Amino acid sequence: MSTIFIRSILLYAVVVFSVRLMGKRQLGELQPSELVITILISNIATLPLENPSIPLLMGALPILVLVCFEVLISWGTMKSKKLRRLISGSPKIVIRDGKIAQRTMKELRLTIDDLLMALRSNQIFTPEEVQFAIVETTGTISVYPKAAYQTVTQADIELHQPSENPPSVVVSDGVVITKALQALGKDERWLSAQLGKQGLSPEHTFLAMADKQTLCTVIARESGKGKGGGKE
C-alpha cells in the first residue's frame, strides 16, 4: 500500500511538472497536438499505478519524452508558419456579413446547432446580426457583430477617462499580500492605517482590496475563524 502511495505522489508530481512545462491553457484552448499529448500523458501515467511490476521510471520517462517533443513542436510552430498550419490548422470564416458559409461548415463538420449555440454565448440570437464568425484552431468560435448591434463604448460617445488598473487583493484571509501592496506603491503601514479607520487589523481582515488611492473592499473575519496572519 505504501508503495502505491509513493508511486502515486511521484507520478502526480511528474504530470504536474509536465503540464506546467507545456504552458497554461484551459482544456478548450488546447491545440490538436497539445490535446493529443495531454491524452497520452494521462494514459501513460495510469500504467505504473495499475501494474506495480512496471518500474516507475518506465512510466515517467515516456511522459517527459512526450512533453519535450511537444515543447520542440511548439518552438517549431513559432518559427515556421507552414508548420503551424500543418500542426494546428488555420481559422475558418463561417459567417461573413450575416451569411453562413455552408460549405465551410460541412468541411469542419460543424452543425447549425453548434453555430447557434456559439452565437448565443455571445448574446447574439440570429446570424444576420454577425459581421464575422470565425472558427479558431482550438475549435472555439469568435464572433464580431455588425456595427448596429455592438455595445456602445466611451470612445464612441467621445467620453475620455483615464485608464486605471482594477483593485488588487492586499489581504487574503488575514494574510498580507506584500507584492500587491508594492505594485500599488503602498506599504504595510499605510494598510494598517487604512484598516485601523474601520477598527480592523490585517489579522482580523478576511478580504481587503485596494487601488492606488484607497481601500475599495474590506470584509472582516468572522469571529469563529482562527487567525491567519503572515505575509505573502
RAWO-V236914 format. One record per residue. RES is the residue in one small letter. PSI is psi in whole degrees, 0 to 359 (999 if undefined). D_FIRST is the distance of its C-alpha to the first C-alpha in Angstrom with 1 decimal. Layout:
# RAWO-V236914
RES|PSI|D_FIRST ; RES|PSI|D_FIRST
This chain:
# RAWO-V236914
m|316|0.0 ; s|325|3.8 ; t|315|5.4 ; i|319|5.3 ; f|313|6.3 ; i|317|8.8 ; r|321|10.0 ; s|316|10.7 ; i|316|12.6 ; l|316|14.5 ; l|323|15.5 ; y|315|16.5 ; a|320|18.7 ; v|316|20.2 ; v|317|21.1 ; v|316|22.6 ; f|320|24.5 ; s|316|25.7 ; v|320|27.0 ; r|324|28.7 ; l|327|30.3 ; m|340|31.7 ; g|164|33.4 ; k|113|33.4 ; r|148|34.3 ; q|160|33.7 ; l|321|32.5 ; g|351|36.1 ; e|2|37.5 ; l|138|35.7 ; q|161|38.0 ; p|316|37.4 ; s|323|35.9 ; e|322|33.5 ; l|318|32.4 ; v|314|31.7 ; i|319|29.7 ; t|318|27.6 ; i|316|26.9 ; l|318|26.1 ; i|316|23.7 ; s|324|21.8 ; n|317|21.6 ; i|322|20.7 ; a|334|17.8 ; t|340|16.1 ; l|309|16.4 ; p|340|13.8 ; l|323|11.2 ; e|329|12.5 ; n|95|12.8 ; p|343|10.4 ; s|342|13.6 ; i|124|15.5 ; p|143|15.9 ; l|325|15.2 ; l|327|18.9 ; m|341|19.9 ; g|322|18.6 ; a|323|19.9 ; l|313|23.2 ; p|325|24.6 ; i|313|23.9 ; l|324|25.9 ; v|316|28.5 ; l|320|29.1 ; v|317|29.4 ; c|322|31.8 ; f|318|33.7 ; e|322|34.0 ; v|319|35.2 ; l|319|37.9 ; i|318|38.9 ; s|319|39.2 ; w|319|41.4 ; g|320|43.4 ; t|333|44.1 ; m|328|45.3 ; k|332|47.8 ; s|119|48.9 ; k|325|50.1 ; k|316|50.3 ; l|323|46.7 ; r|318|45.7 ; r|324|47.7 ; l|318|46.2 ; i|313|42.5 ; s|345|42.8 ; g|195|46.1 ; s|154|48.8 ; p|149|49.6 ; k|135|51.8 ; i|123|54.5 ; v|343|54.3 ; i|129|57.0 ; r|119|60.1 ; d|44|62.8 ; g|357|61.6 ; k|131|61.6 ; i|132|58.4 ; a|90|57.9 ; q|324|57.2 ; r|319|57.0 ; t|321|54.3 ; m|323|52.3 ; k|321|52.4 ; e|322|51.3 ; l|356|48.3 ; r|46|47.7 ; l|123|48.0 ; t|162|49.2 ; i|329|51.7 ; d|319|49.2 ; d|317|46.9 ; l|314|49.8 ; l|324|51.1 ; m|319|47.7 ; a|321|47.6 ; l|317|51.1 ; r|326|50.3 ; s|343|47.5 ; n|20|50.2 ; q|34|52.5 ; i|132|54.7 ; f|5|55.6 ; t|139|58.1 ; p|336|58.2 ; e|341|61.8 ; e|356|60.6 ; v|131|58.6 ; q|312|60.1 ; f|140|57.2 ; a|125|53.7 ; i|129|51.5 ; v|115|48.3 ; e|169|46.3 ; t|341|44.1 ; t|353|41.0 ; g|349|42.4 ; t|157|43.5 ; i|119|47.2 ; s|134|49.3 ; v|131|52.4 ; y|108|55.7 ; p|161|58.1 ; k|159|61.8 ; a|323|63.8 ; a|341|65.1 ; y|9|61.6 ; q|151|60.1 ; t|136|59.4 ; v|133|62.1 ; t|170|61.1 ; q|327|62.8 ; a|327|64.2 ; d|325|65.8 ; i|14|67.9 ; e|41|68.4 ; l|113|66.6 ; h|118|65.5 ; q|146|62.9 ; p|142|60.9 ; s|132|57.3 ; e|150|54.8 ; n|151|51.1 ; p|161|49.2 ; p|149|48.1 ; s|150|45.1 ; v|120|42.5 ; v|342|43.4 ; v|127|41.4 ; s|109|38.1 ; d|47|36.8 ; g|359|38.7 ; v|126|37.7 ; v|128|40.7 ; i|92|40.3 ; t|325|42.5 ; k|322|42.4 ; a|320|43.8 ; l|316|46.5 ; q|321|47.5 ; a|333|47.8 ; l|356|50.2 ; g|26|52.2 ; k|170|51.3 ; d|180|49.8 ; e|332|48.2 ; r|318|51.6 ; w|317|52.8 ; l|314|49.6 ; s|322|50.0 ; a|318|53.7 ; q|318|53.1 ; l|326|50.5 ; g|330|52.8 ; k|338|55.5 ; q|13|53.2 ; g|29|52.3 ; l|162|48.7 ; s|164|46.8 ; p|323|43.9 ; e|334|41.4 ; h|16|42.8 ; t|127|42.8 ; f|317|40.2 ; l|133|41.7 ; a|130|44.7 ; m|143|46.0 ; a|153|49.0 ; d|194|51.4 ; k|346|53.9 ; q|310|56.2 ; t|178|54.4 ; l|134|51.4 ; c|321|51.1 ; t|130|48.4 ; v|124|47.4 ; i|123|45.0 ; a|152|44.5 ; r|145|41.2 ; e|145|40.9 ; s|335|41.6 ; g|346|38.4 ; k|148|36.1 ; g|159|35.1 ; k|135|36.8 ; g|288|35.2 ; g|172|37.6 ; g|184|37.1 ; k|160|38.0 ; e|999|36.7
